[in-house]
């Protein structure tokens, strides 16, 4: 049970995956929170046309 079979221990692989996911989540949060804070809202400027022809 305690021997390594074929390279790294699975605990190190799991730890690397958890760290990579944490970095991805923190990076995405930082990206989107900064993007949403600096982005101006343009939905208030959209005026629907009264005479739209399809």
Backbone as XML, in Angstrom:
<?xml version="1.0"?>
<chain id="A" units="angstrom">
  <residue number="1" name="UNK">
    <atom name="N" x="0.799" y="-1.207" z="0.000"/>
    <atom name="CA" x="0.000" y="0.000" z="0.000"/>
    <atom name="C" x="0.835" y="1.262" z="0.000"/>
  </residue>
  <residue number="2" name="UNK">
    <atom name="N" x="1.956" y="1.242" z="0.696"/>
    <atom name="CA" x="2.734" y="2.443" z="0.818"/>
    <atom name="C" x="3.693" y="2.674" z="-0.333"/>
  </residue>
  <residue number="3" name="UNK">
    <atom name="N" x="3.789" y="1.709" z="-1.255"/>
    <atom name="CA" x="4.741" y="1.851" z="-2.349"/>
    <atom name="C" x="4.224" y="2.708" z="-3.479"/>
  </residue>
  <residue number="4" name="UNK">
    <atom name="N" x="5.153" y="3.292" z="-4.191"/>
    <atom name="CA" x="4.775" y="4.103" z="-5.349"/>
    <atom name="C" x="4.700" y="3.194" z="-6.566"/>
  </residue>
  <residue number="5" name="UNK">
    <atom name="N" x="3.611" y="3.247" z="-7.256"/>
    <atom name="CA" x="3.466" y="2.402" z="-8.432"/>
    <atom name="C" x="3.409" y="3.279" z="-9.674"/>
  </residue>
  <residue number="6" name="UNK">
    <atom name="N" x="4.519" y="3.414" z="-10.348"/>
    <atom name="CA" x="4.514" y="4.130" z="-11.615"/>
    <atom name="C" x="4.654" y="5.632" z="-11.498"/>
  </residue>
  <residue number="7" name="UNK">
    <atom name="N" x="5.502" y="6.125" z="-10.630"/>
    <atom name="CA" x="5.742" y="7.566" z="-10.630"/>
    <atom name="C" x="5.260" y="8.232" z="-9.362"/>
  </residue>
  <residue number="8" name="UNK">
    <atom name="N" x="4.554" y="9.357" z="-9.549"/>
    <atom name="CA" x="4.144" y="10.156" z="-8.401"/>
    <atom name="C" x="3.025" y="9.485" z="-7.621"/>
  </residue>
  <residue number="9" name="UNK">
    <atom name="N" x="2.950" y="9.838" z="-6.366"/>
    <atom name="CA" x="1.863" y="9.376" z="-5.519"/>
    <atom name="C" x="0.583" y="10.089" z="-5.953"/>
  </residue>
  <residue number="10" name="UNK">
    <atom name="N" x="-0.545" y="9.404" z="-5.834"/>
    <atom name="CA" x="-1.799" y="10.001" z="-6.288"/>
    <atom name="C" x="-2.192" y="11.195" z="-5.431"/>
  </residue>
  <residue number="11" name="UNK">
    <atom name="N" x="-1.691" y="11.264" z="-4.201"/>
    <atom name="CA" x="-2.008" y="12.420" z="-3.353"/>
    <atom name="C" x="-1.393" y="13.696" z="-3.913"/>
  </residue>
  <residue number="12" name="UNK">
    <atom name="N" x="-0.204" y="13.586" z="-4.470"/>
    <atom name="CA" x="0.436" y="14.765" z="-5.067"/>
    <atom name="C" x="-0.298" y="15.205" z="-6.324"/>
  </residue>
  <residue number="13" name="UNK">
    <atom name="N" x="-0.792" y="14.248" z="-7.082"/>
    <atom name="CA" x="-1.572" y="14.592" z="-8.271"/>
    <atom name="C" x="-2.866" y="15.289" z="-7.876"/>
  </residue>
  <residue number="14" name="UNK">
    <atom name="N" x="-3.544" y="14.756" z="-6.860"/>
    <atom name="CA" x="-4.773" y="15.380" z="-6.380"/>
    <atom name="C" x="-4.516" y="16.777" z="-5.838"/>
  </residue>
  <residue number="15" name="UNK">
    <atom name="N" x="-3.419" y="16.932" z="-5.125"/>
    <atom name="CA" x="-3.066" y="18.242" z="-4.579"/>
    <atom name="C" x="-2.786" y="19.242" z="-5.703"/>
  </residue>
  <residue number="16" name="UNK">
    <atom name="N" x="-2.095" y="18.797" z="-6.751"/>
    <atom name="CA" x="-1.808" y="19.680" z="-7.884"/>
    <atom name="C" x="-3.092" y="20.081" z="-8.600"/>
  </residue>
  <residue number="17" name="UNK">
    <atom name="N" x="-4.038" y="19.157" z="-8.723"/>
    <atom name="CA" x="-5.315" y="19.475" z="-9.371"/>
    <atom name="C" x="-6.106" y="20.473" z="-8.539"/>
  </residue>
  <residue number="18" name="UNK">
    <atom name="N" x="-6.126" y="20.298" z="-7.230"/>
    <atom name="CA" x="-6.849" y="21.226" z="-6.359"/>
    <atom name="C" x="-6.233" y="22.614" z="-6.424"/>
  </residue>
  <residue number="19" name="UNK">
    <atom name="N" x="-4.914" y="22.696" z="-6.410"/>
    <atom name="CA" x="-4.244" y="23.995" z="-6.497"/>
    <atom name="C" x="-4.523" y="24.655" z="-7.844"/>
  </residue>
  <residue number="20" name="UNK">
    <atom name="N" x="-4.500" y="23.882" z="-8.921"/>
    <atom name="CA" x="-4.779" y="24.441" z="-10.245"/>
    <atom name="C" x="-6.215" y="24.956" z="-10.332"/>
  </residue>
  <residue number="21" name="UNK">
    <atom name="N" x="-7.160" y="24.229" z="-9.751"/>
    <atom name="CA" x="-8.546" y="24.693" z="-9.756"/>
    <atom name="C" x="-8.717" y="25.961" z="-8.936"/>
  </residue>
  <residue number="22" name="UNK">
    <atom name="N" x="-8.053" y="26.033" z="-7.795"/>
    <atom name="CA" x="-8.131" y="27.247" z="-6.984"/>
    <atom name="C" x="-7.560" y="28.451" z="-7.728"/>
  </residue>
  <residue number="23" name="UNK">
    <atom name="N" x="-6.440" y="28.242" z="-8.409"/>
    <atom name="CA" x="-5.845" y="29.338" z="-9.180"/>
    <atom name="C" x="-6.781" y="29.765" z="-10.305"/>
  </residue>
  <residue number="24" name="UNK">
    <atom name="N" x="-7.419" y="28.798" z="-10.963"/>
    <atom name="CA" x="-8.348" y="29.127" z="-12.046"/>
    <atom name="C" x="-9.559" y="29.889" z="-11.526"/>
  </residue>
  <residue number="25" name="UNK">
    <atom name="N" x="-10.094" y="29.480" z="-10.377"/>
    <atom name="CA" x="-11.268" y="30.161" z="-9.822"/>
    <atom name="C" x="-10.915" y="31.575" z="-9.388"/>
  </residue>
  <residue number="26" name="UNK">
    <atom name="N" x="-9.798" y="31.733" z="-8.710"/>
    <atom name="CA" x="-9.381" y="33.066" z="-8.258"/>
    <atom name="C" x="-9.071" y="33.965" z="-9.450"/>
  </residue>
  <residue number="27" name="UNK">
    <atom name="N" x="-8.430" y="33.410" z="-10.468"/>
    <atom name="CA" x="-8.134" y="34.201" z="-11.666"/>
    <atom name="C" x="-9.380" y="34.624" z="-12.405"/>
  </residue>
  <residue number="28" name="UNK">
    <atom name="N" x="-10.340" y="33.710" z="-12.530"/>
    <atom name="CA" x="-11.593" y="34.050" z="-13.206"/>
    <atom name="C" x="-12.374" y="35.094" z="-12.417"/>
  </residue>
  <residue number="29" name="UNK">
    <atom name="N" x="-12.386" y="34.956" z="-11.094"/>
    <atom name="CA" x="-13.078" y="35.944" z="-10.270"/>
    <atom name="C" x="-12.441" y="37.323" z="-10.414"/>
  </residue>
  <residue number="30" name="UNK">
    <atom name="N" x="-11.125" y="37.367" z="-10.383"/>
    <atom name="CA" x="-10.441" y="38.644" z="-10.537"/>
    <atom name="C" x="-10.659" y="39.253" z="-11.910"/>
  </residue>
  <residue number="31" name="UNK">
    <atom name="N" x="-10.686" y="38.407" z="-12.930"/>
    <atom name="CA" x="-10.896" y="38.904" z="-14.292"/>
    <atom name="C" x="-12.296" y="39.472" z="-14.453"/>
  </residue>
  <residue number="32" name="UNK">
    <atom name="N" x="-13.296" y="38.694" z="-14.034"/>
    <atom name="CA" x="-14.666" y="39.137" z="-14.241"/>
    <atom name="C" x="-15.062" y="40.267" z="-13.305"/>
  </residue>
  <residue number="33" name="UNK">
    <atom name="N" x="-14.563" y="40.309" z="-12.101"/>
    <atom name="CA" x="-14.914" y="41.410" z="-11.211"/>
    <atom name="C" x="-14.276" y="42.712" z="-11.701"/>
  </residue>
  <residue number="34" name="UNK">
    <atom name="N" x="-13.073" y="42.651" z="-12.230"/>
    <atom name="CA" x="-12.449" y="43.844" z="-12.788"/>
    <atom name="C" x="-13.102" y="44.279" z="-14.077"/>
  </residue>
  <residue number="35" name="UNK">
    <atom name="N" x="-13.518" y="43.319" z="-14.877"/>
    <atom name="CA" x="-14.169" y="43.636" z="-16.149"/>
    <atom name="C" x="-15.544" y="44.239" z="-15.921"/>
  </residue>
  <residue number="36" name="UNK">
    <atom name="N" x="-16.292" y="43.707" z="-14.967"/>
    <atom name="CA" x="-17.620" y="44.230" z="-14.700"/>
    <atom name="C" x="-17.571" y="45.597" z="-14.036"/>
  </residue>
  <residue number="37" name="UNK">
    <atom name="N" x="-16.529" y="45.863" z="-13.274"/>
    <atom name="CA" x="-16.422" y="47.152" z="-12.595"/>
    <atom name="C" x="-16.084" y="48.264" z="-13.578"/>
  </residue>
  <residue number="38" name="UNK">
    <atom name="N" x="-15.307" y="47.960" z="-14.620"/>
    <atom name="CA" x="-14.892" y="48.999" z="-15.555"/>
    <atom name="C" x="-15.811" y="49.106" z="-16.769"/>
  </residue>
  <residue number="39" name="UNK">
    <atom name="N" x="-16.661" y="48.124" z="-16.963"/>
    <atom name="CA" x="-17.518" y="48.130" z="-18.145"/>
    <atom name="C" x="-18.709" y="49.060" z="-17.919"/>
  </residue>
  <residue number="40" name="UNK">
    <atom name="N" x="-18.979" y="49.906" z="-18.903"/>
    <atom name="CA" x="-20.133" y="50.792" z="-18.794"/>
    <atom name="C" x="-21.361" y="50.067" z="-19.324"/>
  </residue>
  <residue number="41" name="UNK">
    <atom name="N" x="-22.469" y="50.334" z="-18.693"/>
    <atom name="CA" x="-23.696" y="49.684" z="-19.132"/>
    <atom name="C" x="-24.293" y="50.469" z="-20.285"/>
  </residue>
  <residue number="42" name="UNK">
    <atom name="N" x="-24.576" y="49.770" z="-21.370"/>
    <atom name="CA" x="-25.137" y="50.416" z="-22.554"/>
    <atom name="C" x="-26.583" y="50.006" z="-22.775"/>
  </residue>
  <residue number="43" name="UNK">
    <atom name="N" x="-27.148" y="49.218" z="-21.882"/>
    <atom name="CA" x="-28.522" y="48.768" z="-22.094"/>
    <atom name="C" x="-29.524" y="49.901" z="-21.915"/>
  </residue>
  <residue number="44" name="UNK">
    <atom name="N" x="-29.165" y="50.925" z="-21.176"/>
    <atom name="CA" x="-30.086" y="52.043" z="-20.979"/>
    <atom name="C" x="-30.190" y="52.900" z="-22.234"/>
  </residue>
  <residue number="45" name="UNK">
    <atom name="N" x="-29.226" y="52.785" z="-23.130"/>
    <atom name="CA" x="-29.240" y="53.607" z="-24.333"/>
    <atom name="C" x="-29.986" y="52.947" z="-25.487"/>
  </residue>
  <residue number="46" name="UNK">
    <atom name="N" x="-30.388" y="51.709" z="-25.324"/>
    <atom name="CA" x="-31.077" y="51.003" z="-26.405"/>
    <atom name="C" x="-32.544" y="51.398" z="-26.374"/>
  </residue>
  <residue number="47" name="UNK">
    <atom name="N" x="-33.010" y="51.940" z="-27.483"/>
    <atom name="CA" x="-34.409" y="52.365" z="-27.589"/>
    <atom name="C" x="-35.054" y="51.497" z="-28.654"/>
  </residue>
  <residue number="48" name="UNK">
    <atom name="N" x="-36.103" y="50.792" z="-28.338"/>
    <atom name="CA" x="-36.757" y="49.975" z="-29.356"/>
    <atom name="C" x="-37.461" y="50.819" z="-30.405"/>
  </residue>
  <residue number="49" name="UNK">
    <atom name="N" x="-37.388" y="50.363" z="-31.616"/>
    <atom name="CA" x="-38.031" y="51.088" z="-32.704"/>
    <atom name="C" x="-39.529" y="50.844" z="-32.680"/>
  </residue>
  <residue number="50" name="UNK">
    <atom name="N" x="-40.297" y="51.886" z="-33.016"/>
    <atom name="CA" x="-41.747" y="51.745" z="-33.012"/>
    <atom name="C" x="-42.273" y="51.230" z="-34.349"/>
  </residue>
  <residue number="51" name="UNK">
    <atom name="N" x="-41.458" y="51.285" z="-35.379"/>
    <atom name="CA" x="-41.942" y="50.868" z="-36.700"/>
    <atom name="C" x="-41.006" y="49.834" z="-37.311"/>
  </residue>
  <residue number="52" name="UNK">
    <atom name="N" x="-40.855" y="48.719" z="-36.642"/>
    <atom name="CA" x="-39.999" y="47.658" z="-37.152"/>
    <atom name="C" x="-40.766" y="46.840" z="-38.175"/>
  </residue>
  <residue number="53" name="UNK">
    <atom name="N" x="-40.149" y="46.646" z="-39.342"/>
    <atom name="CA" x="-40.783" y="45.818" z="-40.371"/>
    <atom name="C" x="-40.004" y="44.528" z="-40.495"/>
  </residue>
  <residue number="54" name="UNK">
    <atom name="N" x="-40.697" y="43.420" z="-40.446"/>
    <atom name="CA" x="-40.063" y="42.109" z="-40.541"/>
    <atom name="C" x="-40.196" y="41.562" z="-41.936"/>
  </residue>
</chain>
